[in-house]
């Protein structure tokens, strides 16, 4: 018997087409998240091998100066003035409407805008590079190396006009392709970094490696996108600056620029503060101690990165109830996964760092606990922020983000003088607790009618269950400390799996279990709706 063509009264499209679109939306989001997890797992393994070798061949000061110098260059990247963030919701909306002409016009306008901005950023980067030894007080013998390395790093700005093509894949919910390309980029950078560090190229060699990997990634993604568009961008380049898409980008870019600035100051200044107020060499234990938590945060934020385009599509199609239900589900999923991973990190990070790079490079248990707490909060707030900015409402989020950033930065400086290493992470925690914890739920309720109570329950119930779980893990790790990598991996993995199993058996209802089984089955090739 053939399928009936039932029309949805709310959307005016066939019901079976709605089901097919929802199916593909789910598959793409899951594939994007899984590819992000694969990326993190591979790079974690590569980092185990690469980081001790880089520390041996570069030394702590050069390694720390490179990390802090890279963070300084991220401030130059802010002068793209939010064009990338403005493109994302516009491309996502055009994709939801399947408007190929608008997609091509937005890409053309984005490329032209980046060409203009790249010149300004090159000048700013040149000034920063020449003065970098004053910002990062390295030994006299490393100053010219640091300056030359930063000048080499400027070459990456020449690739900036290719950035809109990455945004196209993400807006089309093909983040899995970007994650695979990023994996190739990271492996290439790591290989070049090791080779050039071994060859005594110092800080300059590290910047050369980054440029090589970035060039390979940008050219590969852009070539694939242009081939997919079949030349539809080129005819639009001549009139890109007069198009409605050009005006839409520049209307939305300034709130996005402000948001990017807040994110940069709030989360990416830690190495700069430690390197500038204390010493570039001390960036190493500060960075190394947070390495596991940082990798976990990237993976957890990957859930929001994988889902924002699909959520934006739901919003564009007027499916507000489904939008809110998915948001609450994703919030709880992030919270559960966070506890499953971060509790073992808190218990075993000391042993991980000692086995990896030595006891002298461990920053302490307090740094581990606070960094893990920041990771938990940032993963959830990132998802909520994507829902707002990904639907073109970025201006609405700015008052709270400005207040949080000001508080974070001021406290980070003050507390670094008082507590050393702990200052920047304590400043971040204070900003999250004082602003984002209430401002983002309130804004989601005002914009999308999302229930703050449901959001709070989704985030806090796993956290409350994680406190006794984390205490048990801590006690167990101190009672039976691992004697090697095999013990460490087995004990951390077992702890995480036990927490996930307990949530599956006790925390989820039968309906929720059935729903997750259906989503898992959606990944089976050839499975029909």
C-alpha positions, -999 to 999 in steps of 0.1 A, spaced: 0 0 0 15 34 -10 23 61 15 -4 88 18 6 123 12 -4 140 44 1 178 46 12 194 79 -11 223 87 16 241 106 43 240 79 24 234 47 46 206 36 41 169 32 42 150 65 65 123 51 88 151 39 89 165 74 99 131 87 126 128 61 140 162 69 139 154 107 157 121 100 185 138 81 188 165 107 193 139 134 218 119 114 239 149 105 240 162 141 250 128 154 277 123 127 291 158 135 293 150 172 308 116 166 334 129 142 342 156 168 347 128 194 369 109 170 390 140 164 395 146 201 404 109 208 430 109 180 445 142 190 446 131 227 467 101 216 489 122 194 494 147 222 506 120 245 535 115 223 541 149 208 539 172 239 568 156 259 590 157 227 582 193 221 590 202 257 623 184 254 633 200 221 619 235 227 622 239 265 595 252 288 600 289 280 599 286 242 569 262 244 550 286 268 559 316 247 545 300 216 512 291 233 509 326 248 519 342 215 492 322 197 466 336 221 478 371 214 472 366 177 436 355 184 431 392 194 442 402 159 416 377 146 389 398 164 393 424 138 374 403 113 346 423 131 323 394 135 318 386 98 320 349 104 295 349 132 272 370 112 274 347 82 265 316 102 228 324 111 222 339 76 236 309 58 216 286 81 184 304 74 191 304 36 198 266 39 166 260 58 147 277 29 169 258 4 176 291 -14 208 284 -34 209 319 -49 210 335 -15 236 310 -3 259 319 -32 253 357 -26 261 354 11 294 336 3 304 362 -23 296 390 2 316 373 29 346 367 7 347 404 -3 343 416 33 372 394 44 394 407 16 389 442 29 395 433 65 426 411 59 447 442 50 438 460 83 446 428 103 480 424 86 490 459 97 478 453 133 495 419 133 528 435 122 527 460 150 519 432 175 547 409 162 574 436 165 564 443 201 558 407 212 591 404 232 578 432 254 545 415 260 561 381 267 594 386 286 615 358 273 652 354 277 674 376 255 684 347 233 647 339 224 635 375 216 644 375 179 631 339 176 597 350 191 595 381 169 604 362 137 579 334 145 551 359 150 559 375 116 557 341 100 523 336 117 510 367 99 510 347 67 479 328 79 459 361 75 463 358 37 439 328 39 412 347 57 390 354 26 385 316 24 367 315 58 331 317 45 334 283 28 338 266 61 307 285 74 288 271 45 294 235 55 285 241 91 253 259 81 244 229 59 247 207 90 278 190 75 301 197 104 314 161 102 332 171 70 348 200 88 358 178 117 376 154 93 394 182 76 404 197 110 418 163 120 440 163 89 451 198 96 460 190 132 479 159 123 499 179 97 506 207 122 518 182 148 541 164 123 556 197 111 559 209 147 579 179 158 601 179 127 610 216 130 614 214 168 638 185 164 656 206 137 661 234 162 638 259 145 625 270 179 594 292 181 596 302 145 593 265 135 561 262 155 545 291 136 556 277 103 539 244 112 507 262 120 507 280 87 513 249 67 484 231 84 461 261 81 469 265 44 461 229 37 428 230 56 416 263 41 424 254 5 409 219 7 376 231 22 373 260 -2 380 239 -32 354 214 -22 328 242 -16 335 260 -49 333 227 -68 299 220 -51 286 255 -60 296 250 -97 309 285 -103 278 303 -89 299 325 -66 321 342 -93 293 361 -111 282 376 -78 316 389 -67 313 420 -88 281 432 -71 287 417 -37 291 451 -20 257 463 -33 237 432 -26 211 428 2 232 400 16 262 424 20 240 448 40 226 419 61 261 408 70 272 442 81 240 448 100 246 416 121 284 417 123 288 444 150 269 425 178 288 394 167 321 412 170 312 424 205 303 388 214 335 374 200 355 401 219 338 391 252 345 354 245 382 362 237 387 383 268 368 360 291 382 326 281 414 331 260 435 355 281 445 330 308 479 321 292 485 357 284 479 367 320 502 339 334 529 346 308 528 384 313 523 387 350 543 356 361 565 340 334 562 323 300 577 292 315 549 290 340 524 288 312 535 252 308 522 237 341 491 260 339 484 247 304 494 211 309 473 207 341 441 218 323 448 198 291 424 169 298 397 193 309 402 215 279 400 185 255 368 175 273 354 210 270 360 209 233 342 176 229 312 187 251 310 220 232 309 199 201 274 189 210 263 225 207 284 230 175 268 199 160 232 209 170 230 246 165 222 246 128 195 219 133 180 240 161 181 271 140 163 252 113 136 242 137 132 278 148 130 290 112 103 265 104 82 276 134 86 244 154 90 262 188 78 233 209 102 209 193 130 234 196 125 238 233 122 200 239 155 194 220 172 222 239 163 207 273 173 172 261 207 184 248 213 203 281 208 172 301 229 151 277 258 176 281 255 176 319 255 138 321 284 134 298 303 161 316 301 144 350 310 110 334 342 125 321 351 153 344 348 133 377 375 108 366 396 137 354 394 154 389 404 121 406 431 110 382 446 142 366 475 142 390 486 108 379 480 116 343 503 146 343 530 128 363 531 99 339 529 123 309 554 151 315 566 147 351 556 159 386 572 193 383 547 203 356 515 196 376 497 228 387 479 212 416 446 197 426 428 230 431 436 241 396 422 207 383 389 210 402 382 247 393 391 240 356 368 210 355 340 231 370 345 259 344 344 232 317 311 219 329 295 254 330 311 265 297 298 234 278 262 241 289 263 279 284 279 274 250 249 254 239 225 281 252 245 308 235 245 290 202 207 289 203 206 327 206 233 337 182 226 309 157 191 323 152 204 358 145 196 372 180 232 379 190 225 415 199 202 403 227 229 384 245 254 413 246 245 431 279 250 400 300 282 390 282 297 424 286 290 424 323 304 388 327 335 396 307 343 427 327 339 408 360 359 379 347 389 400 334 391 422 365 389 393 390 414 372 369 440 400 372 434 406 409 432 370 419 464 361 399 483 385 421 467 369 452 466 332 442 489 328 413 478 299 389 443 299 403 435 335 395 424 332 358 402 301 364 387 316 395 378 347 375 361 326 349 341 307 375 330 340 392 318 354 358 298 323 350 282 321 385 274 358 387 259 364 352 255 334 328 238 311 353 207 333 354 210 356 324 210 330 296 180 310 310 161 343 314 169 353 278 160 319 264 126 322 281 121 357 267 131 348 231 118 313 228 95 306 258 120 280 271 112 269 306 140 281 330 129 254 355 133 226 330 167 240 319 179 242 355 167 207 363 184 193 332 217 208 342 216 205 380 203 170 385 233 154 369 256 178 388 240 169 422 244 132 414 280 139 403 291 153 437 289 119 456 301 101 425 331 124 423 338 120 460 339 82 456 362 84 425 385 107 444 387 83 474 392 53 451 420 70 431 439 79 463 433 45 478 445 25 448 467 49 427 474 37 392 509 23 385 510 30 348 491 40 317 471 7 315 459 11 351 451 48 346 431 42 314 412 13 328 402 30 361 392 63 345 372 45 318 355 22 343 344 51 365 329 70 335 311 39 322 296 32 357 282 67 359 266 65 324 252 30 331 236 43 363 219 71 345 207 47 318 192 23 343 179 48 369 179 83 354 160 78 321 124 69 317 113 41 293 101 66 268 135 84 268 154 51 264 133 42 234 139 77 219 177 73 222 175 38 207 157 52 177 183 79 173 211 54 175 193 32 149 191 62 126 229 58 120 224 23 105 231 25 68 200 18 46 176 21 75 142 34 63 119 58 82 
